[in-house]
Amino acid sequence: MTDINTAKANIDSSGFLDIDIDVTLDLFAEIERLKKEKNAVILAHYYQEPDIQDVADFIGDSLGLAQQAEKTRADIIVFAGVHFMAETAKILNPGKKVLLPDLKAGCSLSDSAPPPLFRIFKEKHPDHLVITYINCSAGIKALSDIICTSSNAEKIIESLPKDQKIIFAPDKNLGAYLNKKTGRNMVLWNGACMVHEIFSLEKIIKLKIRHPKALVIAHPECEQPVLALADYIGSTTGLLKYSKESTSTEFIVATETGILHQMQKASPGKTFIPAPPDNSCACNDCPHMKLNTLEKLYLCMEYEQPEITMDEDLRIAAKKPIERMLEISKRYGL
């Protein structure tokens, strides 16, 4: 077995604790034991692998996870998601230890908005209020006025005066969708999610021909041609709720495939078909989300590494727009 000090020293290069695990260990039981012993809570995004979802204390989208992170009484928050999500938990809980199974679980959308470049962009629009999608770094949050998620973005925008000029970042597809929904003309940063941009309209149309009764449901980070084909557009939580409540029994799902696990559990008699991407893969997985594994989750809880740390000035600056989001969400019952 690798020495723990050597393993910790390798986190910077590997992104996770590189330690061999006894193959006879019941990881589900061990994780449950560690949760109780350490007063730890596991927050998992819908896009995590099924095993992680099944062992999590709370599964949700970005808004739900932020709300859970804000109110948890646990001493340790284990975030089974990507880096910006764990950062958000740390921003809201400076006194708690926040762990991420793999530090390299990043986000293409977050990476598309480097803070130094965004600062310059913001300075070119001095009379604009900045609304930023939560899928961004702490550095971008610190440059924002209000954070939003796909669940609450429309309500947040509509809570502002009609004549308020707005910059929306970093997702141009979500921004364009919101412009259409709200009648605004927000200035959009040119960023996008690699997962939601890769869906093939042609393949979805062919799939729809083979499954004429299937409804197409899509996340608003998808490109406009895919959204135009959708029967329903919503956040991951919205898609899950819609598929559960709909009388339809077949769905073509245009978002990351991790959500299908919860859809199938909630509606075992229904059929969920992942929308095909424009490549040779039969599915559409986020490579960053899937860096987390049950083994890495166990190790990070056992050794309490890797840990998310943050400069206090940055944390305070990034917290203000998140608090505005949470306050508006409470006002609208979101």
HELIX and SHEET records of a PDB file:
HELIX    1   1 ILE A    4  ALA A    9  1                                   6    
HELIX    2   2 ILE A   11  SER A   14  1                                   4    
HELIX    3   3 LEU A   27  LYS A   38  1                                  12    
HELIX    4   4 PRO A   50  VAL A   55  1                                   6    
HELIX    5   5 SER A   62  LYS A   71  1                                  10    
HELIX    6   6 HIS A   83  LEU A   92  1                                  10    
HELIX    7   7 SER A  108  ASP A  111  1                                   4    
HELIX    8   8 PRO A  115  GLU A  123  1                                   9    
HELIX    9   9 ALA A  138  LYS A  141  1                                   4    
HELIX   10  10 ALA A  153  GLU A  158  1                                   6    
HELIX   11  11 LYS A  172  THR A  182  1                                  11    
HELIX   12  12 LEU A  201  ARG A  210  1                                  10    
HELIX   13  13 GLN A  224  LEU A  229  1                                   6    
HELIX   14  14 THR A  236  GLU A  245  1                                  10    
HELIX   15  15 ILE A  259  ALA A  266  1                                   8    
HELIX   16  16 MET A  289  LEU A  291  5                                   3    
HELIX   17  17 LEU A  294  TYR A  303  1                                  10    
HELIX   18  18 GLU A  312  ARG A  331  1                                  20    
SHEET    1   A 4 PHE A  58  GLY A  60  0                                        
SHEET    2   A 4 ALA A  40  HIS A  45  1                                        
SHEET    3   A 4 ILE A  76  ALA A  80  1                                        
SHEET    4   A 4 LYS A  97  LEU A  99  1                                        
SHEET    1   B 4 ILE A 146  CYS A 148  0                                        
SHEET    2   B 4 LEU A 129  TYR A 133  1                                        
SHEET    3   B 4 ILE A 166  ALA A 169  1                                        
SHEET    4   B 4 VAL A 187  LEU A 188  1                                        
SHEET    1   C 4 TYR A 232  ILE A 233  0                                        
SHEET    2   C 4 LEU A 215  ALA A 218  1                                        
SHEET    3   C 4 GLU A 250  ALA A 254  1                                        
SHEET    4   C 4 THR A 271  PRO A 274  1                                        
END                                                                             
